Structures are given as C-alpha cells and as structure tokens.
Amino acid sequence: MRLRHPSGTPLHLGYCTNVHPAEDLGGIIAQLDAYAVPIRAALGTGVLGLGLWLAAPVAAELAADPAPLRRLRRELDVRGMEVVTLNGFPYRSFHDPVVKQAVYHPDWTTSDRLAYTLDLARVLAGLLPDDAARGSVSTLPLAWREPWNAAMADAAARHLDELAAGLAGIESETGRTVRVGFEPEPGCVVETTAQAIAHLAGADTERLGLCLDLAHLACAWEQPSAALKALRAAGLPIVKVQLSAALETTHPEALREYAEPRFLHQTRTPAGDAADDLDEALERGLPAPWRVHYHVPLHADPAPPLTTTIPVLREALTELAGGPEPLCDHYDVETYTWSVLPPALRPATAADLAAGIAAELEFARTELRELGVTG
C-alpha cells in the first residue's frame, strides 16, 4: 500500500509472501490470485504491496532471462500489485516438513549466498515501480553462530564487499538503486543491533544496512529507542522493517501447543537465558518470563496467559515513523507461521488465510495512521 509520512515521504506497506510455498514462476503467479487479489479487495486499496519471496532457482531464472521477468511484472501490474522489497533470507525449501537450521544455509561465507542475493537485486530492479525511490532485499545475519571463526568472518567480509560492488553495478546498468538489509535474529552471528553495528563496521552504508525485524528485536529484549539511537549514531541505515510480533509469557507451560517441527523458535529471557528451540526451553525449564521467536498474527491476541510483543512493535514504530522524518520507508508484515499455528488457530482455507493477512495489514496501517501517516 502507498502511504505518506507527514514529511511527505512515501512509505510502502505490504506483506511478505514467504507465508506461501510456491517456488516456481507459475506457482508464484497462481498465489497472486489465491491470496493477494482478495487481500487487496478486502483492504480497499488501489495498490497492494508484496514483499516477494523468490527461491534461488526462480530468482536465477528471472535474473538471467528478461522474458519471464517481464511476464511477472505484467502479472503484478494487471492485478494492482507492486514490489519494492524482496525477502532473500530463505534460500529455498522454506515449507519443507522440517526447516529449522537449514534456513541459515548457504550463509554469507559462501559464493552461493552472494550469487542469490545479486540475482534478487537484478530481479527487483526490473520489478520496481517507475516512481519508487529504491528497492530493498533482506538477508540473513551472516550465519548461524556456530561454527564461526576468523576465516569465516574474512570470507563473509569479502562477499559483502563484492555484494556492494555488484549492487553498484546493477544501479549503473539499470538506473535503479537496490539496498540489502541484514536481519539480526536470535542464535545467529548477528543477534542484536549492537552486534550488527560491530560486524557491519566499514561496510558500504550507501548500499548495505539493516533489516529490522521487530519480533527479533523483542526476543533480544532490546529497548527500541536505545537500539535505534545506536544505529543512527553508527550511521547504519535501516533499509527495511519487518512488522512482526513474538510470543511472550510468564507461564511457559502454556506454550506447549506452539512447539512444532518445522521452524526454530528461539527462546530468550531478560536475564540472558537462552534456548535454540521451544522444545529445548520447555525441557530445561528456563526462568520466566519468556519471549519466543514465533511470529504470531499481529491483530489477534493469543489466549491468556500468553501475550505478544505488540507493545515493542508500537514503541519501535513510534521511533521509526513518528518523528519529523521516517527512519525507514519499507514496511513488510512477515507472519510466515500461519500453517504451523496450533490447529484451532490455523486458517482452514485459502480464503481464511487471505482474510487473516488482510486483517494484519489493516492493523499495521491503523498503527501507522495513529502516528500521522496517511493513505
């Protein structure tokens, strides 16, 4: 959706399509009709923003051949969809029965991750609306934390330099600017904003910055105003914000029905206790309260005694979009866990899922409007 900050800066709000399983062009186009078209109708918006997830094979196909890329652009245009951001975190197979730590591979020590991200940037340059100022691609925070050593850090640094050079080349060829945001996540080399500042020191901040996922920020028990102040002081731009909420509770036993086999649900306490998955946290009996990396629908509160980190989201949005100038112009709702929610909470049909995503987007739009954003 096209929104406008009181300063006059356009803000783009959409939803991330990694919630859908398609990994080929035909499937991606089919999911537009199954989900995006009814979402746009429910919201009554002329243009719906999509944060497309393109698995590595289809990204390579689109980057290499202009014909399918033109086809995708046409299919988006005729349905009233636009794309200013891509999710480049999952490489492929994001809806396998078990994903867990596989989502962090290949990581930034590898040339495969570099090639995939540059393919996405080339694709995005061809999809950007003519009047969009720039595009963004989100990516993983270098790697899972283990193993990690000096040689791996050196390899990642070289690839980041090559990434910045490649993005500059794409801009020279196409006239379109695409930036890449590294997304801090619990358990990774870059888990916090402080670690992002340390690991991205010396990076080309014209083209590289942060993707700020608000559920991840909350799970790290970071205070949004302090985190954003530190990022500004370091000159590290926020190129994309993922609007997401995590689970929180002082009664961990109530989380048992959320333990599931597909995704990791890293669990953290304010005292620094940590588990890499919810099953592990329950077995170890970490002291409460807990925040759990489990993206839950923004608009729907879970049953007590569970709650969510929506207060952190609201505080962060106030910092990001409530000032005289926005700190970011790309906002993506990213609740990819609809299919693994406890059975009673899962959407039963495609129409149910579309309605849920539309409700999340309406929630996000309302929150931004409360800060003076229009549209």
FIBAPA-970376 format. One record per residue (C-alpha): residue number from 1; x, y, z; residue in one letter. Coordinates in Angstrom, 1 decimal. Layout:
N
[rec NUM,[X,Y,Z],"A"]
...
This chain:
375
[rec 1,[0.0,0.0,0.0],"M"]
[rec 2,[1.1,3.5,-0.7],"R"]
[rec 3,[1.2,5.6,2.5],"L"]
[rec 4,[2.6,9.1,3.2],"R"]
[rec 5,[4.5,10.3,6.1],"H"]
[rec 6,[3.7,13.8,7.4],"P"]
[rec 7,[7.0,15.0,6.0],"S"]
[rec 8,[5.8,14.0,2.5],"G"]
[rec 9,[8.0,10.9,2.2],"T"]
[rec 10,[6.2,7.9,0.6],"P"]
[rec 11,[6.0,4.8,2.8],"L"]
[rec 12,[5.5,1.4,1.3],"H"]
[rec 13,[3.5,-1.2,3.3],"L"]
[rec 14,[3.0,-4.8,2.2],"G"]
[rec 15,[3.1,-8.4,3.3],"Y"]
[rec 16,[5.8,-11.0,2.8],"C"]
[rec 17,[4.9,-13.9,0.6],"T"]
[rec 18,[7.2,-16.4,2.3],"N"]
[rec 19,[4.0,-17.4,4.0],"V"]
[rec 20,[3.1,-19.2,0.7],"H"]
[rec 21,[5.0,-22.3,-0.5],"P"]
[rec 22,[5.4,-21.7,-4.3],"A"]
[rec 23,[9.0,-21.9,-5.6],"E"]
[rec 24,[8.4,-21.6,-9.4],"D"]
[rec 25,[7.0,-18.8,-11.6],"L"]
[rec 26,[3.7,-20.5,-12.3],"G"]
[rec 27,[3.1,-21.1,-8.6],"G"]
[rec 28,[4.0,-17.5,-7.7],"I"]
[rec 29,[1.5,-16.1,-10.2],"I"]
[rec 30,[-1.2,-18.6,-9.0],"A"]
[rec 31,[-0.7,-17.4,-5.4],"Q"]
[rec 32,[-1.4,-13.8,-6.5],"L"]
[rec 33,[-4.9,-14.9,-7.4],"D"]
[rec 34,[-5.4,-17.1,-4.5],"A"]
[rec 35,[-4.2,-14.6,-1.8],"Y"]
[rec 36,[-3.1,-11.2,-3.0],"A"]
[rec 37,[-6.1,-10.3,-5.1],"V"]
[rec 38,[-8.6,-11.0,-2.3],"P"]
[rec 39,[-6.3,-9.3,0.2],"I"]
[rec 40,[-6.3,-6.1,-1.9],"R"]
[rec 41,[-10.1,-6.2,-2.3],"A"]
[rec 42,[-10.6,-6.6,1.5],"A"]
[rec 43,[-8.3,-3.6,2.2],"L"]
[rec 44,[-10.0,-1.5,-0.5],"G"]
[rec 45,[-6.6,-0.3,-1.7],"T"]
[rec 46,[-5.7,0.6,-5.3],"G"]
[rec 47,[-2.3,-1.0,-5.0],"V"]
[rec 48,[-1.2,-3.8,-2.7],"L"]
[rec 49,[2.5,-4.1,-1.8],"G"]
[rec 50,[4.1,-7.5,-1.9],"L"]
[rec 51,[7.4,-8.4,-0.3],"G"]
[rec 52,[8.1,-11.3,-2.6],"L"]
[rec 53,[10.0,-14.4,-1.6],"W"]
[rec 54,[11.7,-15.9,-4.6],"L"]
[rec 55,[13.5,-19.2,-4.0],"A"]
[rec 56,[17.0,-19.4,-5.5],"A"]
[rec 57,[16.1,-21.3,-8.7],"P"]
[rec 58,[13.4,-19.0,-9.8],"V"]
[rec 59,[15.5,-15.9,-8.8],"A"]
[rec 60,[18.2,-17.2,-11.1],"A"]
[rec 61,[15.8,-17.8,-13.9],"E"]
[rec 62,[14.3,-14.3,-13.7],"L"]
[rec 63,[17.7,-12.7,-13.4],"A"]
[rec 64,[19.1,-14.5,-16.5],"A"]
[rec 65,[16.1,-14.1,-18.9],"D"]
[rec 66,[14.2,-10.8,-19.3],"P"]
[rec 67,[11.2,-12.6,-20.8],"A"]
[rec 68,[9.9,-14.3,-17.6],"P"]
[rec 69,[10.8,-11.2,-15.6],"L"]
[rec 70,[8.6,-9.1,-17.9],"R"]
[rec 71,[5.8,-11.6,-17.6],"R"]
[rec 72,[6.0,-11.4,-13.8],"L"]
[rec 73,[5.9,-7.6,-13.9],"R"]
[rec 74,[2.8,-7.7,-16.2],"R"]
[rec 75,[1.0,-10.2,-14.0],"E"]
[rec 76,[1.7,-7.9,-11.0],"L"]
[rec 77,[0.6,-4.8,-12.8],"D"]
[rec 78,[-2.7,-6.2,-14.0],"V"]
[rec 79,[-3.7,-7.3,-10.5],"R"]
[rec 80,[-2.8,-4.0,-8.8],"G"]
[rec 81,[0.3,-5.3,-7.1],"M"]
[rec 82,[3.7,-3.7,-6.6],"E"]
[rec 83,[7.0,-4.8,-5.3],"V"]
[rec 84,[9.7,-2.6,-3.7],"V"]
[rec 85,[11.2,-5.3,-1.5],"T"]
[rec 86,[12.2,-9.0,-1.6],"L"]
[rec 87,[12.8,-11.4,1.2],"N"]
[rec 88,[16.2,-13.1,0.5],"G"]
[rec 89,[16.6,-14.9,3.8],"F"]
[rec 90,[15.3,-18.4,3.0],"P"]
[rec 91,[17.3,-19.8,0.0],"Y"]
[rec 92,[14.7,-22.4,-0.9],"R"]
[rec 93,[12.6,-25.2,0.6],"S"]
[rec 94,[11.1,-22.9,3.2],"F"]
[rec 95,[8.0,-25.0,3.5],"H"]
[rec 96,[9.6,-28.4,3.9],"D"]
[rec 97,[8.3,-30.5,6.8],"P"]
[rec 98,[11.4,-29.6,8.7],"V"]
[rec 99,[13.3,-26.4,8.1],"V"]
[rec 100,[15.0,-25.5,11.4],"K"]
[rec 101,[18.7,-24.5,11.0],"Q"]
[rec 102,[18.6,-25.3,7.3],"A"]
[rec 103,[17.2,-21.8,6.7],"V"]
[rec 104,[20.6,-20.3,7.5],"Y"]
[rec 105,[22.3,-22.2,4.6],"H"]
[rec 106,[24.0,-21.2,2.4],"P"]
[rec 107,[25.4,-18.4,4.6],"D"]
[rec 108,[27.5,-15.3,3.8],"W"]
[rec 109,[30.7,-17.3,3.9],"T"]
[rec 110,[29.6,-18.9,0.5],"T"]
[rec 111,[29.5,-17.6,-3.0],"S"]
[rec 112,[26.1,-19.2,-3.4],"D"]
[rec 113,[24.6,-16.7,-1.0],"R"]
[rec 114,[26.3,-13.8,-2.8],"L"]
[rec 115,[25.0,-15.0,-6.2],"A"]
[rec 116,[21.5,-15.5,-4.9],"Y"]
[rec 117,[21.3,-12.0,-3.4],"T"]
[rec 118,[22.6,-10.3,-6.5],"L"]
[rec 119,[20.1,-12.3,-8.6],"D"]
[rec 120,[17.4,-10.9,-6.3],"L"]
[rec 121,[18.7,-7.4,-6.7],"A"]
[rec 122,[18.7,-7.7,-10.5],"R"]
[rec 123,[15.1,-9.0,-10.4],"V"]
[rec 124,[14.0,-6.3,-8.1],"L"]
[rec 125,[15.5,-3.6,-10.4],"A"]
[rec 126,[13.1,-4.9,-13.1],"G"]
[rec 127,[10.1,-5.0,-10.8],"L"]
[rec 128,[10.4,-1.7,-9.1],"L"]
[rec 129,[7.6,0.8,-9.9],"P"]
[rec 130,[8.8,3.6,-12.0],"D"]
[rec 131,[8.2,6.1,-9.2],"D"]
[rec 132,[9.8,4.1,-6.4],"A"]
[rec 133,[12.9,5.8,-4.9],"A"]
[rec 134,[14.7,2.4,-4.4],"R"]
[rec 135,[14.3,-1.2,-3.6],"G"]
[rec 136,[15.4,-3.4,-0.6],"S"]
[rec 137,[16.4,-7.0,-0.2],"V"]
[rec 138,[16.5,-8.6,3.3],"S"]
[rec 139,[19.0,-11.3,4.0],"T"]
[rec 140,[20.3,-13.5,6.9],"L"]
[rec 141,[22.6,-12.1,9.6],"P"]
[rec 142,[25.8,-13.6,8.1],"L"]
[rec 143,[25.4,-17.1,9.5],"A"]
[rec 144,[24.2,-19.2,12.4],"W"]
[rec 145,[26.6,-18.5,15.3],"R"]
[rec 146,[28.3,-22.0,15.3],"E"]
[rec 147,[30.7,-22.6,13.8],"P"]
[rec 148,[32.1,-19.1,13.4],"W"]
[rec 149,[35.8,-18.3,13.2],"N"]
[rec 150,[38.2,-15.7,11.8],"A"]
[rec 151,[38.4,-17.4,8.4],"A"]
[rec 152,[34.7,-17.4,8.1],"M"]
[rec 153,[34.5,-13.8,9.1],"A"]
[rec 154,[37.0,-12.9,6.5],"D"]
[rec 155,[35.1,-14.8,3.8],"A"]
[rec 156,[31.9,-13.1,4.7],"A"]
[rec 157,[33.6,-9.7,4.7],"A"]
[rec 158,[34.9,-10.3,1.2],"R"]
[rec 159,[31.4,-11.3,0.0],"H"]
[rec 160,[29.9,-8.2,1.5],"L"]
[rec 161,[32.4,-6.1,-0.4],"D"]
[rec 162,[31.5,-8.0,-3.6],"E"]
[rec 163,[27.8,-7.5,-2.8],"L"]
[rec 164,[28.2,-3.7,-2.6],"A"]
[rec 165,[30.2,-3.7,-5.8],"A"]
[rec 166,[27.6,-5.8,-7.5],"G"]
[rec 167,[24.8,-3.5,-6.3],"L"]
[rec 168,[26.6,-0.5,-7.7],"A"]
[rec 169,[27.0,-2.3,-11.0],"G"]
[rec 170,[23.2,-3.0,-11.1],"I"]
[rec 171,[22.5,0.6,-10.4],"E"]
[rec 172,[24.9,1.7,-13.2],"S"]
[rec 173,[23.2,-0.7,-15.6],"E"]
[rec 174,[19.6,-0.1,-14.7],"T"]
[rec 175,[19.4,3.3,-13.0],"G"]
[rec 176,[17.7,1.6,-10.0],"R"]
[rec 177,[19.0,1.6,-6.5],"T"]
[rec 178,[18.7,-1.6,-4.5],"V"]
[rec 179,[19.9,-1.9,-0.9],"R"]
[rec 180,[20.4,-5.0,1.1],"V"]
[rec 181,[19.5,-5.3,4.8],"G"]
[rec 182,[21.0,-7.8,7.2],"F"]
[rec 183,[18.4,-9.1,9.6],"E"]
[rec 184,[19.5,-9.7,13.2],"P"]
[rec 185,[18.0,-12.9,14.5],"E"]
[rec 186,[18.3,-14.9,17.8],"P"]
[rec 187,[21.1,-17.5,17.6],"G"]
[rec 188,[22.9,-16.0,14.7],"C"]
[rec 189,[26.3,-14.3,14.4],"V"]
[rec 190,[24.3,-11.1,14.4],"V"]
[rec 191,[21.6,-11.4,17.0],"E"]
[rec 192,[21.4,-7.8,18.3],"T"]
[rec 193,[21.7,-4.3,16.9],"T"]
[rec 194,[25.0,-3.9,18.8],"A"]
[rec 195,[26.3,-6.9,17.0],"Q"]
[rec 196,[25.1,-5.6,13.7],"A"]
[rec 197,[27.0,-2.4,14.3],"I"]
[rec 198,[30.1,-4.3,15.1],"A"]
[rec 199,[30.0,-6.8,12.2],"H"]
[rec 200,[29.0,-4.2,9.6],"L"]
[rec 201,[31.5,-1.6,10.6],"A"]
[rec 202,[33.3,-0.5,7.5],"G"]
[rec 203,[30.6,-1.8,5.2],"A"]
[rec 204,[29.3,0.4,2.3],"D"]
[rec 205,[26.3,2.0,4.0],"T"]
[rec 206,[25.1,3.5,0.8],"E"]
[rec 207,[24.0,0.0,-0.2],"R"]
[rec 208,[24.2,-2.2,2.9],"L"]
[rec 209,[22.3,-1.7,6.2],"G"]
[rec 210,[19.8,-3.4,8.5],"L"]
[rec 211,[16.5,-5.2,8.1],"C"]
[rec 212,[14.9,-4.6,11.4],"L"]
[rec 213,[12.5,-7.5,12.4],"D"]
[rec 214,[10.5,-6.3,15.3],"L"]
[rec 215,[9.8,-9.8,16.7],"A"]
[rec 216,[13.6,-10.5,16.7],"H"]
[rec 217,[14.3,-7.1,18.4],"L"]
[rec 218,[11.8,-8.0,21.1],"A"]
[rec 219,[13.2,-11.5,21.6],"C"]
[rec 220,[16.6,-10.0,22.2],"A"]
[rec 221,[14.9,-7.9,24.9],"W"]
[rec 222,[16.2,-4.7,23.2],"E"]
[rec 223,[14.7,-1.4,24.0],"Q"]
[rec 224,[13.7,0.1,20.7],"P"]
[rec 225,[14.6,3.7,21.3],"S"]
[rec 226,[18.1,2.8,22.5],"A"]
[rec 227,[18.7,0.4,19.7],"A"]
[rec 228,[17.6,2.9,17.0],"L"]
[rec 229,[19.6,5.7,18.7],"K"]
[rec 230,[22.7,3.4,18.5],"A"]
[rec 231,[22.1,2.6,14.8],"L"]
[rec 232,[21.8,6.3,13.9],"R"]
[rec 233,[25.0,7.1,15.8],"A"]
[rec 234,[26.8,4.3,13.9],"A"]
[rec 235,[25.4,5.6,10.6],"G"]
[rec 236,[23.9,2.2,9.8],"L"]
[rec 237,[20.7,2.6,7.8],"P"]
[rec 238,[17.5,0.7,8.3],"I"]
[rec 239,[16.6,-0.3,4.8],"V"]
[rec 240,[13.6,-2.4,5.7],"K"]
[rec 241,[11.3,-3.1,8.7],"V"]
[rec 242,[9.6,-6.4,9.2],"Q"]
[rec 243,[6.4,-5.9,11.2],"L"]
[rec 244,[6.2,-8.9,13.3],"S"]
[rec 245,[5.3,-10.0,16.9],"A"]
[rec 246,[6.7,-12.7,19.1],"A"]
[rec 247,[5.0,-14.7,21.8],"L"]
[rec 248,[5.6,-13.7,25.5],"E"]
[rec 249,[4.5,-15.2,28.7],"T"]
[rec 250,[5.2,-15.6,32.4],"T"]
[rec 251,[3.6,-19.1,32.3],"H"]
[rec 252,[5.8,-21.2,29.9],"P"]
[rec 253,[3.7,-24.4,30.2],"E"]
[rec 254,[1.0,-22.6,28.2],"A"]
[rec 255,[3.4,-22.6,25.2],"L"]
[rec 256,[3.4,-26.4,24.7],"R"]
[rec 257,[0.9,-26.4,21.9],"E"]
[rec 258,[3.1,-24.0,20.0],"Y"]
[rec 259,[6.1,-26.4,19.9],"A"]
[rec 260,[6.2,-27.7,16.3],"E"]
[rec 261,[8.7,-29.4,14.0],"P"]
[rec 262,[9.1,-27.1,11.0],"R"]
[rec 263,[10.7,-23.8,12.3],"F"]
[rec 264,[13.1,-22.9,15.0],"L"]
[rec 265,[11.5,-21.0,17.9],"H"]
[rec 266,[14.5,-19.5,19.8],"Q"]
[rec 267,[13.5,-18.6,23.4],"T"]
[rec 268,[15.1,-15.8,25.5],"R"]
[rec 269,[14.7,-14.4,29.0],"T"]
[rec 270,[15.5,-10.9,30.1],"P"]
[rec 271,[18.3,-12.3,32.3],"A"]
[rec 272,[20.0,-13.7,29.2],"G"]
[rec 273,[19.0,-17.4,29.5],"D"]
[rec 274,[18.7,-18.8,26.0],"A"]
[rec 275,[17.4,-21.9,24.2],"A"]
[rec 276,[17.6,-22.5,20.5],"D"]
[rec 277,[14.1,-24.0,20.2],"D"]
[rec 278,[10.9,-24.1,22.2],"L"]
[rec 279,[11.2,-27.8,22.9],"D"]
[rec 280,[14.6,-27.3,24.5],"E"]
[rec 281,[13.4,-24.3,26.6],"A"]
[rec 282,[10.5,-26.3,27.9],"L"]
[rec 283,[12.7,-29.3,28.8],"E"]
[rec 284,[15.3,-27.1,30.5],"R"]
[rec 285,[12.7,-25.0,32.4],"G"]
[rec 286,[14.2,-21.6,31.7],"L"]
[rec 287,[13.1,-19.0,34.3],"P"]
[rec 288,[10.2,-16.8,33.2],"A"]
[rec 289,[9.3,-14.5,31.6],"P"]
[rec 290,[10.0,-15.8,28.1],"W"]
[rec 291,[9.9,-14.3,24.7],"R"]
[rec 292,[9.7,-16.8,21.9],"V"]
[rec 293,[10.7,-16.4,18.2],"H"]
[rec 294,[7.3,-17.4,16.9],"Y"]
[rec 295,[5.8,-14.9,14.6],"H"]
[rec 296,[2.1,-14.7,15.5],"V"]
[rec 297,[-0.7,-12.7,13.8],"P"]
[rec 298,[-0.4,-9.0,14.6],"L"]
[rec 299,[-4.1,-8.4,15.1],"H"]
[rec 300,[-5.1,-11.4,17.2],"A"]
[rec 301,[-4.2,-11.8,20.8],"D"]
[rec 302,[-3.4,-15.4,21.9],"P"]
[rec 303,[-5.4,-16.9,24.8],"A"]
[rec 304,[-4.2,-15.9,28.2],"P"]
[rec 305,[-1.8,-16.4,29.9],"P"]
[rec 306,[0.0,-15.9,26.6],"L"]
[rec 307,[0.5,-12.4,25.2],"T"]
[rec 308,[2.6,-10.9,22.4],"T"]
[rec 309,[5.3,-8.3,21.9],"T"]
[rec 310,[3.0,-5.9,20.2],"I"]
[rec 311,[4.0,-3.2,22.8],"P"]
[rec 312,[7.5,-3.4,21.4],"V"]
[rec 313,[6.2,-3.1,17.9],"L"]
[rec 314,[4.3,0.0,18.8],"R"]
[rec 315,[7.3,1.6,20.6],"E"]
[rec 316,[9.5,0.8,17.6],"A"]
[rec 317,[7.0,2.2,15.1],"L"]
[rec 318,[6.8,5.4,17.1],"T"]
[rec 319,[10.6,5.8,16.8],"E"]
[rec 320,[10.6,4.7,13.1],"L"]
[rec 321,[7.7,6.7,11.7],"A"]
[rec 322,[6.5,9.1,14.4],"G"]
[rec 323,[9.3,11.7,14.1],"G"]
[rec 324,[9.7,14.6,11.7],"P"]
[rec 325,[11.3,12.3,9.2],"E"]
[rec 326,[10.8,8.5,8.9],"P"]
[rec 327,[13.8,6.3,9.6],"L"]
[rec 328,[12.7,3.8,7.0],"C"]
[rec 329,[10.3,3.7,4.1],"D"]
[rec 330,[9.8,0.0,3.5],"H"]
[rec 331,[7.5,-1.9,5.9],"Y"]
[rec 332,[6.6,-5.6,5.5],"D"]
[rec 333,[4.2,-7.7,7.6],"V"]
[rec 334,[6.0,-11.0,8.0],"E"]
[rec 335,[3.9,-13.7,9.6],"T"]
[rec 336,[5.1,-16.9,7.9],"Y"]
[rec 337,[3.8,-19.2,10.6],"T"]
[rec 338,[0.1,-19.4,9.9],"W"]
[rec 339,[0.4,-23.0,8.7],"S"]
[rec 340,[2.1,-24.2,12.0],"V"]
[rec 341,[-0.1,-22.4,14.5],"L"]
[rec 342,[-1.9,-24.6,17.0],"P"]
[rec 343,[-4.6,-26.4,14.9],"P"]
[rec 344,[-7.5,-24.4,16.3],"A"]
[rec 345,[-5.9,-21.2,15.2],"L"]
[rec 346,[-4.8,-22.3,11.7],"R"]
[rec 347,[-6.7,-21.0,8.6],"P"]
[rec 348,[-8.7,-23.8,7.1],"A"]
[rec 349,[-8.8,-22.4,3.6],"T"]
[rec 350,[-7.0,-20.1,1.2],"A"]
[rec 351,[-9.8,-17.6,1.8],"A"]
[rec 352,[-9.3,-17.8,5.6],"D"]
[rec 353,[-5.5,-17.1,5.2],"L"]
[rec 354,[-6.2,-14.2,2.9],"A"]
[rec 355,[-8.6,-12.7,5.4],"A"]
[rec 356,[-6.1,-13.1,8.2],"G"]
[rec 357,[-3.3,-11.4,6.2],"I"]
[rec 358,[-5.7,-8.6,5.3],"A"]
[rec 359,[-6.5,-8.1,9.0],"A"]
[rec 360,[-2.8,-7.9,9.8],"E"]
[rec 361,[-2.2,-5.3,7.1],"L"]
[rec 362,[-5.2,-3.3,8.4],"E"]
[rec 363,[-3.8,-3.5,11.9],"F"]
[rec 364,[-0.4,-2.2,10.6],"A"]
[rec 365,[-2.0,0.6,8.5],"R"]
[rec 366,[-4.0,1.7,11.6],"T"]
[rec 367,[-0.9,1.8,13.7],"E"]
[rec 368,[0.9,3.9,11.2],"L"]
[rec 369,[-2.1,6.2,10.8],"R"]
[rec 370,[-2.1,6.8,14.6],"E"]
[rec 371,[1.4,8.3,14.0],"L"]
[rec 372,[0.1,10.8,11.5],"G"]
[rec 373,[0.8,8.7,8.4],"V"]
[rec 374,[-1.9,9.0,5.7],"T"]
[rec 375,[-3.2,6.7,3.0],"G"]
